[in-house]
Amino acid sequence: MSTASIAAPLTQSLAVGATDVALIELTIGAHFDSVVAQRPDHEALVSVHQGLRFTYRSLQAQANRLASALLRQGLQPGDRVGIWSHNNAEWVLMQLATAKAGLVLVNINPAYRTSEVEYALNKVGCRLLVTMA
């Protein structure tokens, strides 16, 4: 085996190449908060089928409240939280809340049967499952 075929050890978790637009080097939660600071009263989320509308400020308040509730349940940053839901405003809130709390959101296909959900949850080690009606 030649030394040329041995890969150099990785020193970064991502590769950064040339881009026309600079990458956002913030977490999802931190970036969302920076957008809220710039546009607090602008519309951020509209769920027509649910009849819901959120400004950035109201979406942030709901996401912060949910993130706090998740952490009060004993979840720790890095824990996985499954969500078994169709597209809705609550899904977006869960995405923001888990990001802010340092949790990993695991999307579970809403078409799965119970046995498939159980398999998926066990496979990825979810500590909590959120379902929507």
Stockholm file with secondary structure:
# STOCKHOLM 1.0

chainA/1-133         MSTASIAAPLTQSLAVGATDVALIELTIGAHFDSVVAQRPDHEALVSVHQGLRFTYRSLQAQANRLASALLRQGLQPGDRVGIWSHNNAEWVLMQLATAKAGLVLVNINPAYRTSEVEYALNKVGCRLLVTMA
#=GR chainA/1-133 SS CCGGGSCCCCCSSSCCCCCSSCCCCSCHHHHHHHHHHHCTTSEEEEEGGGTEEEEHHHHHHHHHHHHHHHHHTTCCTTCEEEEECCSSHHHHHHHHHHHHHTCEEEEECTTCCHHHHHHHHHHHTEEEEEECC
#=GC SS_cons         CCGGGSCCCCCSSSCCCCCSSCCCCSCHHHHHHHHHHHCTTSEEEEEGGGTEEEEHHHHHHHHHHHHHHHHHTTCCTTCEEEEECCSSHHHHHHHHHHHHHTCEEEEECTTCCHHHHHHHHHHHTEEEEEECC
//
